[in-house]
Amino acid sequence: MSKPKHPGFIRYIDGKTQQEVRRMDVSQVPEALQYAQGPKGWVPVVKVIALEEGNQRTLREYGPEDELLRSTVQARP
């Protein structure tokens, strides 16, 4: 299945303040992070919310219709 056209940028949001901390052109983001596989195929990632709590960070990636596409938890050693 082919990937749809990406809207062109990804917004990065601080999960505590809900403020945009960065906006990146999709050409500056690795291809593996530009899209997520959903139940109906590939969906462009347009927003990433990062929330840090203690020694872990949770990244939530959203599509154009504000649908949650994937969530990743990273732990600091």
N, C-alpha and C positions, 0 to 999 in steps of 0.2 A: 504494500500500500504506500502511495506517495505521501509526502509531507505537505501540508498546506503552506501557503505563503505566510511568513512570519511578519507581524506588524512593524518590526524594525528595531525595537529596543526592549530592554528588560529593566524594570524599576526594582531597586533594592531598598527594603524598608526595615528600620529598626523596630523590632517587636515590642520593645518597652515604650517607646515614644510614639510609634506609628508614623514617624517622619521619614520621608524619603532621604536616604543618605547617599545614593548614587543612582545614576541612570546611564546604562551602557548601550551603545549601538550593538546590535546582535552580531555584527561582523567581528566584534572584539571578544566574543564569548565562545568558548569551545563548543563545537557542534553538539556534543553529548549533553550539554546543558541548555541548549536552545529549545528542545522539544522533550515532551514526556509521552510515553505510550499510555493511552487511555482505553476504556472499553470499546470506543468507536474508532480507534486508530490514533495517529500522532496528533498532538495538540501543542501549539507554541506556548512556551513559558514566557509570560509577560511581567510577572511580579514574583519576587522572592522576599519572604519575611524571615528574618533571623532573630531568634530569641535566645539570649544567653542567660543561663541560670546555674550558679555554682560552677562546676567543672564540665558542664555540657552545653552544647548549642543545638538548637532545633531549627532546621531550615524547612520552610513550607513553600512550595512552588505552585503558582496559580496560573490558570489559562486566561484567555481573553474574556470569558464570561464569568470570571472570578471563581471558577471551579478549582478545588484543591486537586492537584495532579499527583504530587508525591510529597512525602515528608521524610526527612533524614535527620537522625540524631547523631551528633558527633561528640565524643568524650575526650577530654584532655587526660593524658596519662598522669 
